Amino acid sequence: MAEAFSPHILPLGKAERYAALRVEIGSVLDGEANRVARMATVASMLATAFDTYLWTGFYIVDPASPGELVVGPYQGTLGCLRIRFGQGVCGAAAAEARTVVVSDVNAFPGHIACDSRSRSEIVVPVLDARGELIAVLDADSAEPAAFDAVDQEGLEAIVLQVFAS
């Protein structure tokens, strides 16, 4: 069993923190095949590692309702239960299968305000080993412009490591 995770062991620099977190996540998830357990662990570790994250979690492609995401494992206040592809930041990332970084959510057309404190957001598509969209990883911040290219690179690397292998 893995030791308890502590963000205090991670470097202070954002890029270095993501790199160290990838190692920690890989260690904790070693041998765990269950996708929900993997999502729950990633959401928890990201929320713990970055105090700027207001909401961190996954919206999962619902096989029973094509073109729709349903809330999955997350850390934070109540999230939206369902989001259609193309709606809001999560729906845009799902529909386009690309990472979307939004510095000001109020300026994003069709933004869905699940938590009125959210000011910026990053959403990363989660693809399985076959390249099929299975979910999106969503992180919100109460700070404007909290996410940048470093966050995008770090989160994309984590998602790739955890779900595409």
Number of C-alpha atoms within 10 A of each C-alpha: 4 9 7 6 16 11 16 9 11 17 14 11 9 14 15 14 17 24 18 15 23 22 13 17 19 16 12 19 17 12 8 10 11 9 12 13 13 19 23 17 18 28 24 18 21 23 21 17 19 14 10 15 23 21 24 28 27 30 29 23 24 15 11 7 10 10 15 20 25 18 19 20 19 23 21 16 11 11 19 14 11 16 22 18 19 16 17 18 26 29 26 21 25 32 17 12 17 15 23 20 22 22 19 16 23 14 11 13 10 14 17 17 14 13 16 8 12 20 21 24 28 27 28 25 29 29 19 16 11 8 10 12 16 19 27 28 27 24 28 25 22 17 17 15 16 19 20 13 10 13 16 17 15 18 24 19 14 22 21 15 14 22 18 14 10
